[in-house]
Amino acid sequence: MASLHIQHPITDLATWKAAFAGFAEQRQQAGVLSESVRHPVGDDRFVVIDLEFSTADQASAFLRFLQTVVWASNQASPALAGTPDAKILESVDVAAETSR
């Protein structure tokens, strides 16, 4: 499993949510298995998104789509404020370490 972890400031949560919803089909086609959207307590002008994929290659491909299509267009990302910070994460098996 691989996660695409994204965080960035936004100008308006309702506008951002509508834009995010508008790309649901693209997320499904890209292989997103699950998604989580959060914001800091008391701060609805910042979002943290985690998208789960089967492979890091799928996560990388979707990140390129976001960078070249979504984030590159004010129309496609109307509430985006600033540059998103995105990382592809992989799980760490800590079970072996705790059994020593």
Jmol script that loads the backbone (N, CA, C; Angstrom):
load data "model"
ATOM      1  N   MET A   1       0.839  -1.189   0.000  1.00  0.00           N
ATOM      2  CA  MET A   1       0.000   0.000   0.000  1.00  0.00           C
ATOM      3  C   MET A   1       0.880   1.248   0.000  1.00  0.00           C
ATOM      4  N   ALA A   2       0.374   2.270  -0.643  1.00  0.00           N
ATOM      5  CA  ALA A   2       1.039   3.579  -0.669  1.00  0.00           C
ATOM      6  C   ALA A   2      -0.009   4.655  -0.437  1.00  0.00           C
ATOM      7  N   SER A   3       0.414   5.710   0.219  1.00  0.00           N
ATOM      8  CA  SER A   3      -0.465   6.851   0.466  1.00  0.00           C
ATOM      9  C   SER A   3       0.090   8.077  -0.213  1.00  0.00           C
ATOM     10  N   LEU A   4      -0.809   8.851  -0.773  1.00  0.00           N
ATOM     11  CA  LEU A   4      -0.453  10.182  -1.244  1.00  0.00           C
ATOM     12  C   LEU A   4      -0.962  11.138  -0.174  1.00  0.00           C
ATOM     13  N   HIS A   5      -0.029  11.761   0.524  1.00  0.00           N
ATOM     14  CA  HIS A   5      -0.349  12.684   1.615  1.00  0.00           C
ATOM     15  C   HIS A   5      -0.185  14.100   1.084  1.00  0.00           C
ATOM     16  N   ILE A   6      -1.255  14.885   1.183  1.00  0.00           N
ATOM     17  CA  ILE A   6      -1.263  16.252   0.646  1.00  0.00           C
ATOM     18  C   ILE A   6      -1.754  17.186   1.740  1.00  0.00           C
ATOM     19  N   GLN A   7      -1.120  18.338   1.847  1.00  0.00           N
ATOM     20  CA  GLN A   7      -1.632  19.360   2.760  1.00  0.00           C
ATOM     21  C   GLN A   7      -1.394  20.728   2.152  1.00  0.00           C
ATOM     22  N   HIS A   8      -2.384  21.598   2.361  1.00  0.00           N
ATOM     23  CA  HIS A   8      -2.251  22.946   1.816  1.00  0.00           C
ATOM     24  C   HIS A   8      -3.306  23.881   2.386  1.00  0.00           C
ATOM     25  N   PRO A   9      -3.018  25.184   2.361  1.00  0.00           N
ATOM     26  CA  PRO A   9      -4.014  26.168   2.776  1.00  0.00           C
ATOM     27  C   PRO A   9      -5.078  26.337   1.689  1.00  0.00           C
ATOM     28  N   ILE A  10      -6.263  26.727   2.123  1.00  0.00           N
ATOM     29  CA  ILE A  10      -7.373  26.999   1.206  1.00  0.00           C
ATOM     30  C   ILE A  10      -8.013  28.329   1.586  1.00  0.00           C
ATOM     31  N   THR A  11      -8.779  28.864   0.649  1.00  0.00           N
ATOM     32  CA  THR A  11      -9.456  30.138   0.922  1.00  0.00           C
ATOM     33  C   THR A  11     -10.865  29.943   1.461  1.00  0.00           C
ATOM     34  N   ASP A  12     -11.502  28.820   1.115  1.00  0.00           N
ATOM     35  CA  ASP A  12     -12.889  28.595   1.516  1.00  0.00           C
ATOM     36  C   ASP A  12     -13.168  27.094   1.494  1.00  0.00           C
ATOM     37  N   LEU A  13     -13.587  26.537   2.619  1.00  0.00           N
ATOM     38  CA  LEU A  13     -13.783  25.091   2.719  1.00  0.00           C
ATOM     39  C   LEU A  13     -14.916  24.593   1.820  1.00  0.00           C
ATOM     40  N   ALA A  14     -16.020  25.299   1.765  1.00  0.00           N
ATOM     41  CA  ALA A  14     -17.149  24.855   0.934  1.00  0.00           C
ATOM     42  C   ALA A  14     -16.758  24.814  -0.547  1.00  0.00           C
ATOM     43  N   THR A  15     -16.058  25.828  -1.004  1.00  0.00           N
ATOM     44  CA  THR A  15     -15.606  25.860  -2.400  1.00  0.00           C
ATOM     45  C   THR A  15     -14.621  24.730  -2.660  1.00  0.00           C
ATOM     46  N   TRP A  16     -13.698  24.526  -1.728  1.00  0.00           N
ATOM     47  CA  TRP A  16     -12.710  23.462  -1.885  1.00  0.00           C
ATOM     48  C   TRP A  16     -13.391  22.094  -1.935  1.00  0.00           C
ATOM     49  N   LYS A  17     -14.356  21.861  -1.037  1.00  0.00           N
ATOM     50  CA  LYS A  17     -15.060  20.570  -1.014  1.00  0.00           C
ATOM     51  C   LYS A  17     -15.786  20.310  -2.328  1.00  0.00           C
ATOM     52  N   ALA A  18     -16.386  21.327  -2.903  1.00  0.00           N
ATOM     53  CA  ALA A  18     -17.078  21.159  -4.183  1.00  0.00           C
ATOM     54  C   ALA A  18     -16.086  20.795  -5.287  1.00  0.00           C
ATOM     55  N   ALA A  19     -14.933  21.457  -5.298  1.00  0.00           N
ATOM     56  CA  ALA A  19     -13.918  21.146  -6.306  1.00  0.00           C
ATOM     57  C   ALA A  19     -13.377  19.728  -6.094  1.00  0.00           C
ATOM     58  N   PHE A  20     -13.135  19.338  -4.860  1.00  0.00           N
ATOM     59  CA  PHE A  20     -12.655  17.988  -4.543  1.00  0.00           C
ATOM     60  C   PHE A  20     -13.664  16.947  -5.014  1.00  0.00           C
ATOM     61  N   ALA A  21     -14.931  17.184  -4.742  1.00  0.00           N
ATOM     62  CA  ALA A  21     -15.987  16.260  -5.164  1.00  0.00           C
ATOM     63  C   ALA A  21     -16.036  16.137  -6.681  1.00  0.00           C
ATOM     64  N   GLY A  22     -15.717  17.197  -7.379  1.00  0.00           N
ATOM     65  CA  GLY A  22     -15.739  17.188  -8.838  1.00  0.00           C
ATOM     66  C   GLY A  22     -14.707  16.272  -9.477  1.00  0.00           C
ATOM     67  N   PHE A  23     -13.731  15.830  -8.703  1.00  0.00           N
ATOM     68  CA  PHE A  23     -12.697  14.927  -9.220  1.00  0.00           C
ATOM     69  C   PHE A  23     -12.831  13.514  -8.668  1.00  0.00           C
ATOM     70  N   ALA A  24     -14.002  13.159  -8.161  1.00  0.00           N
ATOM     71  CA  ALA A  24     -14.214  11.823  -7.598  1.00  0.00           C
ATOM     72  C   ALA A  24     -13.981  10.727  -8.644  1.00  0.00           C
ATOM     73  N   GLU A  25     -14.474  10.933  -9.844  1.00  0.00           N
ATOM     74  CA  GLU A  25     -14.312   9.921 -10.889  1.00  0.00           C
ATOM     75  C   GLU A  25     -12.837   9.733 -11.256  1.00  0.00           C
ATOM     76  N   GLN A  26     -12.082  10.818 -11.317  1.00  0.00           N
ATOM     77  CA  GLN A  26     -10.656  10.721 -11.624  1.00  0.00           C
ATOM     78  C   GLN A  26      -9.914   9.966 -10.515  1.00  0.00           C
ATOM     79  N   ARG A  27     -10.308  10.199  -9.252  1.00  0.00           N
ATOM     80  CA  ARG A  27      -9.673   9.465  -8.159  1.00  0.00           C
ATOM     81  C   ARG A  27      -9.972   7.977  -8.281  1.00  0.00           C
ATOM     82  N   GLN A  28     -11.213   7.649  -8.584  1.00  0.00           N
ATOM     83  CA  GLN A  28     -11.593   6.246  -8.735  1.00  0.00           C
ATOM     84  C   GLN A  28     -10.819   5.602  -9.893  1.00  0.00           C
ATOM     85  N   GLN A  29     -10.751   6.278 -11.024  1.00  0.00           N
ATOM     86  CA  GLN A  29     -10.046   5.744 -12.187  1.00  0.00           C
ATOM     87  C   GLN A  29      -8.542   5.599 -11.925  1.00  0.00           C
ATOM     88  N   ALA A  30      -8.007   6.428 -11.055  1.00  0.00           N
ATOM     89  CA  ALA A  30      -6.575   6.385 -10.742  1.00  0.00           C
ATOM     90  C   ALA A  30      -6.233   5.279  -9.753  1.00  0.00           C
ATOM     91  N   GLY A  31      -7.254   4.644  -9.192  1.00  0.00           N
ATOM     92  CA  GLY A  31      -7.004   3.538  -8.270  1.00  0.00           C
ATOM     93  C   GLY A  31      -7.037   3.894  -6.802  1.00  0.00           C
ATOM     94  N   VAL A  32      -7.631   5.033  -6.443  1.00  0.00           N
ATOM     95  CA  VAL A  32      -7.732   5.397  -5.031  1.00  0.00           C
ATOM     96  C   VAL A  32      -8.635   4.382  -4.331  1.00  0.00           C
ATOM     97  N   LEU A  33      -8.088   3.759  -3.297  1.00  0.00           N
ATOM     98  CA  LEU A  33      -8.828   2.745  -2.543  1.00  0.00           C
ATOM     99  C   LEU A  33      -9.612   3.348  -1.389  1.00  0.00           C
ATOM    100  N   SER A  34      -9.050   4.390  -0.792  1.00  0.00           N
ATOM    101  CA  SER A  34      -9.753   5.101   0.277  1.00  0.00           C
ATOM    102  C   SER A  34      -9.187   6.511   0.363  1.00  0.00           C
ATOM    103  N   GLU A  35      -9.971   7.387   0.945  1.00  0.00           N
ATOM    104  CA  GLU A  35      -9.550   8.775   1.075  1.00  0.00           C
ATOM    105  C   GLU A  35      -9.967   9.319   2.421  1.00  0.00           C
ATOM    106  N   SER A  36      -9.162  10.229   2.917  1.00  0.00           N
ATOM    107  CA  SER A  36      -9.433  10.878   4.191  1.00  0.00           C
ATOM    108  C   SER A  36      -9.118  12.358   4.025  1.00  0.00           C
ATOM    109  N   VAL A  37     -10.040  13.193   4.460  1.00  0.00           N
ATOM    110  CA  VAL A  37      -9.834  14.644   4.416  1.00  0.00           C
ATOM    111  C   VAL A  37     -10.042  15.170   5.833  1.00  0.00           C
ATOM    112  N   ARG A  38      -9.058  15.932   6.295  1.00  0.00           N
ATOM    113  CA  ARG A  38      -9.123  16.493   7.649  1.00  0.00           C
ATOM    114  C   ARG A  38      -8.672  17.947   7.605  1.00  0.00           C
ATOM    115  N   HIS A  39      -8.957  18.650   8.686  1.00  0.00           N
ATOM    116  CA  HIS A  39      -8.378  19.976   8.867  1.00  0.00           C
ATOM    117  C   HIS A  39      -8.050  20.149  10.336  1.00  0.00           C
ATOM    118  N   PRO A  40      -7.100  21.010  10.651  1.00  0.00           N
ATOM    119  CA  PRO A  40      -6.758  21.224  12.053  1.00  0.00           C
ATOM    120  C   PRO A  40      -7.962  21.745  12.839  1.00  0.00           C
ATOM    121  N   VAL A  41      -8.040  21.366  14.083  1.00  0.00           N
ATOM    122  CA  VAL A  41      -9.109  21.842  14.954  1.00  0.00           C
ATOM    123  C   VAL A  41      -9.090  23.371  14.973  1.00  0.00           C
ATOM    124  N   GLY A  42     -10.229  23.958  14.659  1.00  0.00           N
ATOM    125  CA  GLY A  42     -10.355  25.411  14.684  1.00  0.00           C
ATOM    126  C   GLY A  42      -9.790  26.126  13.472  1.00  0.00           C
ATOM    127  N   ASP A  43      -9.354  25.380  12.451  1.00  0.00           N
ATOM    128  CA  ASP A  43      -8.768  26.017  11.268  1.00  0.00           C
ATOM    129  C   ASP A  43      -9.343  25.378  10.010  1.00  0.00           C
ATOM    130  N   ASP A  44     -10.406  25.968   9.478  1.00  0.00           N
ATOM    131  CA  ASP A  44     -11.014  25.419   8.262  1.00  0.00           C
ATOM    132  C   ASP A  44     -10.419  26.049   7.004  1.00  0.00           C
ATOM    133  N   ARG A  45      -9.257  26.655   7.140  1.00  0.00           N
ATOM    134  CA  ARG A  45      -8.547  27.242   5.993  1.00  0.00           C
ATOM    135  C   ARG A  45      -7.293  26.430   5.640  1.00  0.00           C
ATOM    136  N   PHE A  46      -7.269  25.170   6.103  1.00  0.00           N
ATOM    137  CA  PHE A  46      -6.144  24.280   5.825  1.00  0.00           C
ATOM    138  C   PHE A  46      -6.686  22.863   5.760  1.00  0.00           C
ATOM    139  N   VAL A  47      -6.271  22.090   4.753  1.00  0.00           N
ATOM    140  CA  VAL A  47      -6.736  20.711   4.628  1.00  0.00           C
ATOM    141  C   VAL A  47      -5.555  19.753   4.532  1.00  0.00           C
ATOM    142  N   VAL A  48      -5.808  18.548   5.022  1.00  0.00           N
ATOM    143  CA  VAL A  48      -4.852  17.450   4.952  1.00  0.00           C
ATOM    144  C   VAL A  48      -5.593  16.287   4.315  1.00  0.00           C
ATOM    145  N   ILE A  49      -5.075  15.781   3.216  1.00  0.00           N
ATOM    146  CA  ILE A  49      -5.737  14.721   2.448  1.00  0.00           C
ATOM    147  C   ILE A  49      -4.813  13.518   2.378  1.00  0.00           C
ATOM    148  N   ASP A  50      -5.357  12.340   2.626  1.00  0.00           N
ATOM    149  CA  ASP A  50      -4.621  11.100   2.445  1.00  0.00           C
ATOM    150  C   ASP A  50      -5.406  10.221   1.484  1.00  0.00           C
ATOM    151  N   LEU A  51      -4.751   9.846   0.392  1.00  0.00           N
ATOM    152  CA  LEU A  51      -5.344   8.967  -0.614  1.00  0.00           C
ATOM    153  C   LEU A  51      -4.543   7.674  -0.627  1.00  0.00           C
ATOM    154  N   GLU A  52      -5.228   6.545  -0.480  1.00  0.00           N
ATOM    155  CA  GLU A  52      -4.563   5.238  -0.431  1.00  0.00           C
ATOM    156  C   GLU A  52      -4.624   4.566  -1.803  1.00  0.00           C
ATOM    157  N   PHE A  53      -3.497   4.005  -2.218  1.00  0.00           N
ATOM    158  CA  PHE A  53      -3.367   3.292  -3.487  1.00  0.00           C
ATOM    159  C   PHE A  53      -2.756   1.919  -3.239  1.00  0.00           C
ATOM    160  N   SER A  54      -2.897   1.020  -4.193  1.00  0.00           N
ATOM    161  CA  SER A  54      -2.258  -0.283  -4.106  1.00  0.00           C
ATOM    162  C   SER A  54      -0.749  -0.180  -4.277  1.00  0.00           C
ATOM    163  N   THR A  55      -0.304   0.760  -5.133  1.00  0.00           N
ATOM    164  CA  THR A  55       1.121   0.867  -5.432  1.00  0.00           C
ATOM    165  C   THR A  55       1.591   2.321  -5.396  1.00  0.00           C
ATOM    166  N   ALA A  56       2.886   2.481  -5.194  1.00  0.00           N
ATOM    167  CA  ALA A  56       3.490   3.810  -5.231  1.00  0.00           C
ATOM    168  C   ALA A  56       3.433   4.385  -6.644  1.00  0.00           C
ATOM    169  N   ASP A  57       3.496   3.518  -7.666  1.00  0.00           N
ATOM    170  CA  ASP A  57       3.389   4.003  -9.044  1.00  0.00           C
ATOM    171  C   ASP A  57       2.038   4.658  -9.305  1.00  0.00           C
ATOM    172  N   GLN A  58       0.972   4.084  -8.780  1.00  0.00           N
ATOM    173  CA  GLN A  58      -0.357   4.692  -8.932  1.00  0.00           C
ATOM    174  C   GLN A  58      -0.407   6.046  -8.226  1.00  0.00           C
ATOM    175  N   ALA A  59       0.155   6.098  -7.026  1.00  0.00           N
ATOM    176  CA  ALA A  59       0.180   7.362  -6.271  1.00  0.00           C
ATOM    177  C   ALA A  59       0.982   8.414  -7.024  1.00  0.00           C
ATOM    178  N   SER A  60       2.117   8.018  -7.597  1.00  0.00           N
ATOM    179  CA  SER A  60       2.952   8.947  -8.363  1.00  0.00           C
ATOM    180  C   SER A  60       2.222   9.468  -9.591  1.00  0.00           C
ATOM    181  N   ALA A  61       1.534   8.587 -10.282  1.00  0.00           N
ATOM    182  CA  ALA A  61       0.793   8.996 -11.477  1.00  0.00           C
ATOM    183  C   ALA A  61      -0.309   9.992 -11.108  1.00  0.00           C
ATOM    184  N   PHE A  62      -0.996   9.740 -10.005  1.00  0.00           N
ATOM    185  CA  PHE A  62      -2.064  10.658  -9.605  1.00  0.00           C
ATOM    186  C   PHE A  62      -1.487  11.994  -9.147  1.00  0.00           C
ATOM    187  N   LEU A  63      -0.348  11.962  -8.477  1.00  0.00           N
ATOM    188  CA  LEU A  63       0.300  13.213  -8.084  1.00  0.00           C
ATOM    189  C   LEU A  63       0.660  14.038  -9.315  1.00  0.00           C
ATOM    190  N   ARG A  64       1.177  13.398 -10.362  1.00  0.00           N
ATOM    191  CA  ARG A  64       1.479  14.128 -11.608  1.00  0.00           C
ATOM    192  C   ARG A  64       0.211  14.748 -12.198  1.00  0.00           C
ATOM    193  N   PHE A  65      -0.908  14.015 -12.159  1.00  0.00           N
ATOM    194  CA  PHE A  65      -2.184  14.551 -12.632  1.00  0.00           C
ATOM    195  C   PHE A  65      -2.566  15.798 -11.824  1.00  0.00           C
ATOM    196  N   LEU A  66      -2.444  15.718 -10.522  1.00  0.00           N
ATOM    197  CA  LEU A  66      -2.777  16.873  -9.679  1.00  0.00           C
ATOM    198  C   LEU A  66      -1.889  18.068 -10.029  1.00  0.00           C
ATOM    199  N   GLN A  67      -0.598  17.828 -10.171  1.00  0.00           N
ATOM    200  CA  GLN A  67       0.340  18.908 -10.435  1.00  0.00           C
ATOM    201  C   GLN A  67       0.131  19.550 -11.798  1.00  0.00           C
ATOM    202  N   THR A  68      -0.152  18.750 -12.810  1.00  0.00           N
ATOM    203  CA  THR A  68      -0.215  19.275 -14.177  1.00  0.00           C
ATOM    204  C   THR A  68      -1.613  19.705 -14.617  1.00  0.00           C
ATOM    205  N   VAL A  69      -2.644  19.119 -14.016  1.00  0.00           N
ATOM    206  CA  VAL A  69      -4.006  19.432 -14.447  1.00  0.00           C
ATOM    207  C   VAL A  69      -4.770  20.229 -13.388  1.00  0.00           C
ATOM    208  N   VAL A  70      -4.801  19.732 -12.174  1.00  0.00           N
ATOM    209  CA  VAL A  70      -5.645  20.345 -11.152  1.00  0.00           C
ATOM    210  C   VAL A  70      -4.991  21.584 -10.555  1.00  0.00           C
ATOM    211  N   TRP A  71      -3.838  21.437  -9.963  1.00  0.00           N
ATOM    212  CA  TRP A  71      -3.199  22.565  -9.276  1.00  0.00           C
ATOM    213  C   TRP A  71      -2.685  23.622 -10.239  1.00  0.00           C
ATOM    214  N   ALA A  72      -2.504  23.279 -11.479  1.00  0.00           N
ATOM    215  CA  ALA A  72      -2.006  24.239 -12.469  1.00  0.00           C
ATOM    216  C   ALA A  72      -3.102  25.174 -12.972  1.00  0.00           C
ATOM    217  N   SER A  73      -4.347  24.904 -12.601  1.00  0.00           N
ATOM    218  CA  SER A  73      -5.480  25.684 -13.104  1.00  0.00           C
ATOM    219  C   SER A  73      -6.279  26.288 -11.957  1.00  0.00           C
ATOM    220  N   ASN A  74      -6.417  27.604 -11.963  1.00  0.00           N
ATOM    221  CA  ASN A  74      -7.257  28.264 -10.954  1.00  0.00           C
ATOM    222  C   ASN A  74      -8.707  27.808 -11.058  1.00  0.00           C
ATOM    223  N   GLN A  75      -9.134  27.494 -12.265  1.00  0.00           N
ATOM    224  CA  GLN A  75     -10.509  27.039 -12.463  1.00  0.00           C
ATOM    225  C   GLN A  75     -10.723  25.651 -11.859  1.00  0.00           C
ATOM    226  N   ALA A  76      -9.727  24.770 -11.976  1.00  0.00           N
ATOM    227  CA  ALA A  76      -9.855  23.414 -11.446  1.00  0.00           C
ATOM    228  C   ALA A  76      -9.646  23.361  -9.939  1.00  0.00           C
ATOM    229  N   SER A  77      -8.941  24.340  -9.396  1.00  0.00           N
ATOM    230  CA  SER A  77      -8.676  24.367  -7.949  1.00  0.00           C
ATOM    231  C   SER A  77      -8.971  25.764  -7.401  1.00  0.00           C
ATOM    232  N   PRO A  78     -10.249  26.142  -7.395  1.00  0.00           N
ATOM    233  CA  PRO A  78     -10.626  27.525  -7.085  1.00  0.00           C
ATOM    234  C   PRO A  78     -10.322  27.992  -5.665  1.00  0.00           C
ATOM    235  N   ALA A  79     -10.205  27.103  -4.717  1.00  0.00           N
ATOM    236  CA  ALA A  79      -9.970  27.530  -3.335  1.00  0.00           C
ATOM    237  C   ALA A  79      -8.546  27.267  -2.869  1.00  0.00           C
ATOM    238  N   LEU A  80      -7.700  26.815  -3.767  1.00  0.00           N
ATOM    239  CA  LEU A  80      -6.309  26.533  -3.412  1.00  0.00           C
ATOM    240  C   LEU A  80      -5.589  27.828  -3.083  1.00  0.00           C
ATOM    241  N   ALA A  81      -4.909  27.845  -1.950  1.00  0.00           N
ATOM    242  CA  ALA A  81      -4.116  29.004  -1.540  1.00  0.00           C
ATOM    243  C   ALA A  81      -2.692  28.513  -1.296  1.00  0.00           C
ATOM    244  N   GLY A  82      -1.777  28.977  -2.069  1.00  0.00           N
ATOM    245  CA  GLY A  82      -0.397  28.532  -1.892  1.00  0.00           C
ATOM    246  C   GLY A  82      -0.117  27.250  -2.653  1.00  0.00           C
ATOM    247  N   THR A  83       1.052  26.714  -2.417  1.00  0.00           N
ATOM    248  CA  THR A  83       1.502  25.508  -3.105  1.00  0.00           C
ATOM    249  C   THR A  83       1.279  24.290  -2.221  1.00  0.00           C
ATOM    250  N   PRO A  84       0.604  23.272  -2.725  1.00  0.00           N
ATOM    251  CA  PRO A  84       0.396  22.064  -1.928  1.00  0.00           C
ATOM    252  C   PRO A  84       1.719  21.362  -1.623  1.00  0.00           C
ATOM    253  N   ASP A  85       1.791  20.790  -0.444  1.00  0.00           N
ATOM    254  CA  ASP A  85       2.914  19.940  -0.051  1.00  0.00           C
ATOM    255  C   ASP A  85       2.417  18.511  -0.181  1.00  0.00           C
ATOM    256  N   ALA A  86       3.039  17.727  -1.042  1.00  0.00           N
ATOM    257  CA  ALA A  86       2.581  16.360  -1.299  1.00  0.00           C
ATOM    258  C   ALA A  86       3.748  15.393  -1.187  1.00  0.00           C
ATOM    259  N   LYS A  87       3.477  14.265  -0.545  1.00  0.00           N
ATOM    260  CA  LYS A  87       4.468  13.215  -0.372  1.00  0.00           C
ATOM    261  C   LYS A  87       3.804  11.868  -0.589  1.00  0.00           C
ATOM    262  N   ILE A  88       4.559  10.957  -1.176  1.00  0.00           N
ATOM    263  CA  ILE A  88       4.087   9.579  -1.292  1.00  0.00           C
ATOM    264  C   ILE A  88       4.710   8.807  -0.139  1.00  0.00           C
ATOM    265  N   LEU A  89       3.859   8.178   0.633  1.00  0.00           N
ATOM    266  CA  LEU A  89       4.291   7.467   1.839  1.00  0.00           C
ATOM    267  C   LEU A  89       4.078   5.974   1.684  1.00  0.00           C
ATOM    268  N   GLU A  90       4.958   5.202   2.318  1.00  0.00           N
ATOM    269  CA  GLU A  90       4.773   3.760   2.363  1.00  0.00           C
ATOM    270  C   GLU A  90       4.742   3.328   3.821  1.00  0.00           C
ATOM    271  N   SER A  91       4.108   2.221   4.082  1.00  0.00           N
ATOM    272  CA  SER A  91       3.982   1.713   5.443  1.00  0.00           C
ATOM    273  C   SER A  91       5.315   1.190   5.944  1.00  0.00           C
ATOM    274  N   VAL A  92       5.508   1.311   7.234  1.00  0.00           N
ATOM    275  CA  VAL A  92       6.687   0.785   7.899  1.00  0.00           C
ATOM    276  C   VAL A  92       6.223  -0.337   8.820  1.00  0.00           C
ATOM    277  N   ASP A  93       6.830  -1.496   8.680  1.00  0.00           N
ATOM    278  CA  ASP A  93       6.491  -2.625   9.530  1.00  0.00           C
ATOM    279  C   ASP A  93       7.274  -2.503  10.827  1.00  0.00           C
ATOM    280  N   VAL A  94       6.592  -2.135  11.888  1.00  0.00           N
ATOM    281  CA  VAL A  94       7.256  -1.970  13.188  1.00  0.00           C
ATOM    282  C   VAL A  94       7.096  -3.191  14.081  1.00  0.00           C
ATOM    283  N   ALA A  95       6.298  -4.157  13.648  1.00  0.00           N
ATOM    284  CA  ALA A  95       6.066  -5.357  14.463  1.00  0.00           C
ATOM    285  C   ALA A  95       7.372  -6.096  14.743  1.00  0.00           C
ATOM    286  N   ALA A  96       8.252  -6.227  13.758  1.00  0.00           N
ATOM    287  CA  ALA A  96       9.506  -6.942  13.939  1.00  0.00           C
ATOM    288  C   ALA A  96      10.396  -6.226  14.953  1.00  0.00           C
ATOM    289  N   GLU A  97      10.348  -4.907  14.975  1.00  0.00           N
ATOM    290  CA  GLU A  97      11.178  -4.132  15.888  1.00  0.00           C
ATOM    291  C   GLU A  97      10.716  -4.272  17.337  1.00  0.00           C
ATOM    292  N   THR A  98       9.433  -4.387  17.560  1.00  0.00           N
ATOM    293  CA  THR A  98       8.919  -4.447  18.924  1.00  0.00           C
ATOM    294  C   THR A  98       9.041  -5.838  19.528  1.00  0.00           C
ATOM    295  N   SER A  99       9.377  -6.833  18.746  1.00  0.00           N
ATOM    296  CA  SER A  99       9.457  -8.196  19.289  1.00  0.00           C
ATOM    297  C   SER A  99      10.853  -8.534  19.776  1.00  0.00           C
ATOM    298  N   ARG A 100      11.793  -7.610  19.720  1.00  0.00           N
ATOM    299  CA  ARG A 100      13.161  -7.870  20.183  1.00  0.00           C
ATOM    300  C   ARG A 100      13.281  -7.873  21.662  1.00  0.00           C
TER     301      ARG A 100
END
end "model"
wireframe off; spacefill off
backbone 0.3
color backbone group
